Amino acid sequence: QVELVESGGGLVQPGGSLTLSCAASGFSLHNYGIGWFRQVPGKEREGISCISSDGNLWYEDDVKGRFTISRDDGKNTVSLEMNSLKPEDTAVYYCTAVSLGDLSMCYGTDYPLSEYDYWGQGTQVIVSS
């Protein structure tokens, strides 16, 4: 079965940390661009961090300096380390994969939805005291 599965979400206090993991099964993440998106009710899903198929990184301004994306091709996973979490980081977090994807998969406002090859089911992150 070909799928992406996110894990690592949960409840954390403001200022705390979480690490999300995106694991691929049924295919190799090698040669895929991987992105982390998040969505809150009533808003569109937004890209917050991506790693391109050739290893370039991108972060949305609100998470720059707090979040770190990394990939482990040996484990076929991509992680998102989140530090100094704020209540406004509360959202459902999704990972996505694009074959030979570049960073525009994260920030391109006109990036075709059809280009995203796979999406995970999402993992909830709640930042609250």
C-alpha positions in Angstrom: 0.0 0.0 0.0 1.4 3.4 -1.1 0.9 6.0 1.6 2.4 8.7 3.8 1.8 8.5 7.5 2.4 11.3 9.9 3.0 10.9 13.6 4.2 12.8 16.6 1.4 15.3 17.1 -0.1 16.0 20.5 -0.7 18.5 23.2 2.2 20.7 24.3 2.5 23.8 26.4 3.6 27.1 24.8 7.4 27.2 24.5 7.5 23.4 24.2 8.7 21.2 21.5 7.4 18.4 19.3 8.9 16.4 16.4 6.6 15.2 13.7 7.6 12.3 11.5 6.4 11.5 8.0 7.0 7.9 7.0 6.5 6.6 3.4 5.5 3.1 2.7 5.1 1.4 -0.7 7.5 3.9 -2.4 10.9 5.5 -1.8 11.1 9.2 -0.8 14.4 9.5 -2.7 13.9 11.9 -5.6 10.7 13.4 -4.0 10.3 16.8 -2.7 8.6 16.7 0.7 6.5 19.3 2.3 4.9 20.0 5.6 1.6 21.9 5.5 -0.8 22.9 8.2 -4.4 23.7 8.3 -6.8 25.3 10.8 -10.6 25.3 10.5 -11.9 27.9 8.1 -8.5 28.5 6.5 -6.6 27.0 3.5 -3.9 24.5 4.0 -0.5 26.4 4.0 3.0 25.2 3.3 5.3 25.8 6.2 8.5 23.9 5.3 9.8 21.9 2.4 12.8 20.0 1.4 13.3 19.7 -2.4 14.3 16.5 -4.1 17.8 18.0 -4.4 18.0 19.0 -0.8 17.1 22.7 -0.7 15.1 23.9 2.3 12.4 26.5 2.7 10.6 27.8 5.7 7.6 30.1 6.1 8.5 33.3 7.9 6.4 32.4 11.0 8.3 29.2 11.6 11.8 30.2 10.5 14.3 29.8 13.3 11.9 27.6 15.3 11.2 24.6 12.9 13.8 22.3 11.3 13.0 19.9 8.4 15.2 17.0 7.7 15.1 13.8 5.7 16.5 10.3 6.4 16.5 8.3 3.1 17.7 5.2 5.0 14.5 5.3 7.1 12.4 6.7 4.3 11.1 9.4 6.6 11.1 13.2 6.8 10.9 14.9 10.2 9.8 18.4 11.3 11.4 19.4 14.6 9.3 22.2 16.2 10.6 24.3 19.0 9.4 27.4 20.9 5.8 26.4 20.0 3.1 29.1 20.1 -0.6 28.8 20.4 -0.9 30.0 16.9 0.9 26.9 15.7 -2.1 24.8 16.7 -3.3 23.1 13.5 -3.5 19.7 11.7 -0.2 19.1 10.1 0.1 17.2 6.9 3.1 15.9 4.9 3.1 15.7 1.1 5.4 14.3 -1.6 6.0 15.5 -5.1 8.1 13.6 -7.6 11.2 15.7 -8.3 9.6 18.5 -6.4 11.2 21.8 -6.0 10.5 24.4 -3.3 7.7 26.0 -5.2 5.6 23.1 -4.0 5.6 24.9 -0.6 5.1 28.5 -1.5 3.8 28.6 -5.0 0.3 30.1 -4.8 -0.6 28.7 -8.2 1.1 25.3 -7.7 -1.3 22.8 -9.2 -3.0 20.5 -6.7 -2.6 17.7 -9.2 1.2 17.9 -8.8 1.0 16.6 -5.2 1.5 12.9 -5.6 0.7 11.8 -2.0 -0.7 13.3 1.2 -0.8 11.9 4.7 -3.8 11.8 6.8 -2.7 14.6 9.1 -1.6 14.8 12.8 -3.1 17.2 15.3 -0.9 19.6 17.1 -2.4 21.6 20.0 -0.3 24.3 21.8 -2.1 25.3 24.9 -1.5 25.8 28.6 
